[in-house]
Amino acid sequence: MATMRGVAVLAAAGAVFLGGPALAEPWGPLDGASARAEAAARAALPRARVDVLKARIDPLTGMAQATTGRSEPLANLASDLSGRFPGLGAKVEGEQLRLNLQSDVLFDFDKAEVRKEALPVLDAIAAGAGPLGKPIKVQGHTDAKGSDAYNQALSERRAKAVEAALKARLGSAAVTLTAQGFGAARPVAANAKPDGSDDEAGRQRNRRVEILIGG
């Protein structure tokens, strides 16, 4: 009997200490409403992670962009190149990285031989793009000064010159390279001002070679 009374006293003391029945456990089974709330919270976690990724701001484009899957290596490469060459205009567009190289930096006036001063940026592009194994497109563009036929030929020669320089630097990397010229057909700025006078700054922007990685 003394033993039984001792057990009863200990049980009562436990009830006072825990603030409830002696056998109650705070980590015990949930009631129906709590269980449903917990399940809903767990189900929302994956969606929350996706929302956070989608809301991530790409510092290179200033646009909301999801950086999951295959676009992540391109975003990393764009960030690296932009940090080293701020004027490169690196921009991730979906599954493609677009790089903008001004022709005035790449070539002498009216020429299609890559200047040695431009080689470091091509070294960096090849070093970063090679391991990705993604196709690379080189596209040449000119301003509107001169005949269409002349500008088309010049844009093609310049695109091929950059393609050759990249190919030499990529070595045995499994990358498909193509080159194409568009002449003055795809301007990114006006070649002339509204009054018809020459827009030198606009023409300078149009003289460029674009490198597209991926896509």
N, C-alpha and C positions, 0 to 999 in steps of 0.2 A: 504493500500500500504506500509506504514512504517513497518507494521508487516512482510509482505512478504519479504521486503528488509532485515530485520533483520535475518530472517531464512536463506536467501541466504548467508549473511555474515558469519553466524555461520557454514554453510555447507562448505563454502570455507575455513574457518579457520580450520575446522576439516580435510579437505583434505590436507592442508599444514602440520598439526601436525602429521598425520598418514603417510605422504609420499605417498599418493595415493588418489583415490576417497573417498569422505567422507563416503560412505556407505560400503566401502570394509572392510572385516573382516579377519584377518590373520588365524583364526580358522575355516574359511568357508569351503565349499565343495572342495575336491581335484579334479584336472583334471584327465583325464584317465590314463596318464603315472604314476602320483604320486600314484593313487589308486592301480595300479597294483604293484608298488614297495612296498607299505605298506603291501599289502596282502602277497607278497613273503617273506617279513621280518618276519611277524607274523607266517607264515607256517614254517619258519626255526627255530623258537625258541624251539619247542619240540625236534627237531633233535639235536640242540646244547646242550640241557640239557642231552640227552642220551649220546652224544659224551663225555661230561665232565665226566659222571659217568663211562663210559667204559675206560677212560684214567686214572682213579684213580689208584694209585699204592698201592698194598697191602704190607705194611711194613713187613709182616711176611714172604712172599714168594719172594718178589722182582719181582713179575710178574704183568702185567696189568690184572686187574680183575674187572668186573662189580660187584657192591655190592648192587644191587637192589633185591627186593623180599625176598625169603626165606634164601638166603646166608648171608644177613646182620646180623642176630643174631649169626650165626656161626663165622663170621668175628669178631664180638664184643667179643665173648667168647674166640676166639683164641688170640686176643690182650690182654685180661685180664690175661689169663693163662700164656702167654709168658712174660708179665711184672712181674709176681710173680714167675714164674719158668722158667728162660731163657733156661735151658737145655731140656725142654720138647719137643722142635721141633714141635710146633703147626703149622699146615699147612692146609689151606683151599683149597680143590680140588673140584671145582664146588659146589655141594650141600652137601659136606661132609667135616668134620673136622677130620684130622688125628693127633693123639698124639702119641709120641714115648717115651716110658718109658724103660730105660735101666734095664735089669734084675739084674745087679750088684748092683743097688740101691734098687730094689724091694725085692730081695731075697738074702739069704745067699747062698754060693756055694753049688750047687747040691740040693737045697731045693726048696719047693714050698709054703712056708708059707710067707705071706707078712710081711716084717719087719716094726716095729712101726715107724721107721724114714721115711718110705714112705707114711704113712697114710695122712699127710697134703695135699699132692698133690691129693690123691684120694678124700679127703673131698672137695677140690676146684672143681674138675671135676664134682662130683655128684651135688654140689650146683649150678654150672653153667649150666649143661646139663639137670637136672631135669625139670626146668620150660619150656624148649623148647619142651619136649614131643617127641623128635626124637629117633629112634632106636639106640641102642649102640651095637657095635660089639667089642668083646675083642679077640685079636689074639695073640697067643704065638709063639715065634720063638727061636731057639737055634743056636749055632755055629755047625760046622761039626765034632767036636771032639766027639768020641763015636759012638756007633752003631745007625743006622737009627731008629730002634725000640725004643731004650732007649730015644733018642732025641724027638721022636714023643710023647712018653708018658709024658716026662718032660714038653714039651711045652703045652700039654693039661692040665696038673695039674696046671701049672702056670696061664694059661688063666682062668681056672675055679676059682682059688683063687682070682684073681683080679675081676672077675665077681661077686663073692660072696661079696667081700668088697664093691663094688659099689652098689650092690643091698641093702645091709644093710644101706647104706647112702642115697639112693634114697627114701627109705620109701614107701609112698603111691603114688609116682609120676607115672604117666601113661607112663612108658617107657619100651620098649621091649629090653631085654638083651639077648645076645647070646655069647657063648664062643667057640673058635675053636683053635686047635693047628696045626702047620705046620712043626714042627721039624726044620730041617736045609734046607728045600726045597726052602725057599724064602730069600736068603741072600741079604743084602744091601751093603756088602763089601766082599772082598776076604778073605777066611779063611787061605790062604797060599800065600807066596810071589812067584814071578815068578821063583825063583830058587828052589822052593819046600819047603823051610823052613817055619816054623810056623809064621803066621801074627797075633800076639797077639792083636794088635789094631783093626784089621779087625774082628777078632772073637768077641771082646768085643762089637762092633757095632751090630753084628748079634744077640747077646743074648739080646732079647728085648721083650716087650709086647706092642702091638699097640692097641690103642683105637680109633675106628672109630665112629663118631657121625653124624647121618643123612645118606643121600644117599638112 
